[in-house]
Amino acid sequence: MSSPLPPRLTLEELSQLTAPLPDVELHGIDMGWYIVRLHRDESVSLLVNPQGETKRFSGTQWVSRALAPLGFTHGILTWADAADEMIGNPIPPVSAQQRLEHGVRVAFATRH
């Protein structure tokens, strides 16, 4: 059985994880930025820089270039949709599993 992930991981720490590799969630946020969440069993970890701040990417290709060398082949693209909140409709909480189930699969195929 694999061990749970810590709440935050750097790329260096991610490279040291033992198998199985976690599932990768690329979460789209405002202004074309993406953050990465890693999922394994019931644990979720946020990818951070060495200073512990959330690592942001300006495109999915940059995520691919960071993770493909570590053995990751794909991720699931999810996004935050604030449209309902902006017009006053209640927003039910979405679980990590629901985000992954309804996301879009993205292959990590980096070309130079």
Disulfide bonds with the S-S distance in Angstrom:
none
